[in-house]
């Protein structure tokens, strides 16, 4: 599951290049391997419209992932935790 302990569930909005985006930061612990993280993020991309904006890998093995999607006026599903 992409939502282990320590996941930041705050979302913020921003503008990049004239487009409005909604951002969702995630923090993955070191025990989540790359293949599992990729599979869970692909599911979020497929069903909720999220795309990968940034990944940072820290020395202790944790990953900080930032997902983004375009903001629209109609409701969209959130991240599934």
C-alpha positions in Angstrom: 0.0 0.0 0.0 1.3 3.5 -0.8 0.1 4.9 2.4 2.3 3.6 5.2 2.9 5.4 8.4 4.2 8.9 8.0 2.3 9.8 4.8 1.6 13.4 4.5 -2.0 13.7 3.4 -2.1 17.5 2.8 -2.9 18.7 -0.6 -2.1 22.1 -2.1 -2.9 23.8 -5.3 -0.5 25.6 -7.6 0.0 27.1 -11.0 2.6 25.9 -13.3 3.0 27.2 -16.9 -0.5 28.7 -16.9 -2.2 25.4 -15.8 -3.7 24.8 -12.4 -2.6 21.7 -10.6 -3.5 19.9 -7.4 -0.6 18.3 -5.6 -0.5 15.5 -3.1 2.7 14.7 -1.2 3.4 11.1 0.0 6.3 9.8 2.1 7.2 6.1 1.6 9.2 4.3 4.3 12.4 2.4 3.4 10.6 -1.0 3.7 8.5 -0.2 0.5 10.5 -1.5 -2.4 10.6 0.3 -5.8 8.4 -2.2 -7.6 5.6 -2.1 -5.0 5.7 1.7 -4.9 5.5 1.9 -8.7 2.5 -0.5 -8.9 0.6 1.5 -6.3 1.4 4.8 -8.0 0.3 3.4 -11.3 -3.1 2.4 -9.8 -3.5 6.0 -8.5 -2.6 7.4 -12.0 -5.0 5.1 -13.8 -8.1 5.5 -11.6 -7.7 9.0 -10.0 -5.8 10.9 -12.7 -2.6 11.5 -10.7 0.8 11.8 -12.4 4.2 11.7 -10.9 5.6 15.2 -10.4 8.7 14.5 -8.2 10.5 11.8 -6.3 13.3 12.3 -3.8 15.2 9.3 -2.4 16.9 9.9 0.9 19.9 8.2 2.4 17.8 6.3 4.9 15.8 4.8 2.1 12.6 6.8 2.4 11.1 8.4 -0.7 9.2 11.6 -0.9 6.8 11.5 -3.8 4.7 14.3 -5.1 1.8 13.5 -7.3 -0.1 16.1 -9.3 -3.2 16.3 -11.5 -5.0 19.1 -13.3 -7.7 20.9 -11.4 -11.1 20.7 -13.0 -14.5 22.0 -11.8 -16.1 18.6 -11.4 -15.3 16.4 -8.4 -12.5 13.8 -8.8 -11.7 10.8 -6.6 -9.0 11.4 -4.0 -6.0 9.3 -3.1 -7.1 5.9 -1.8 -5.3 5.3 1.5 
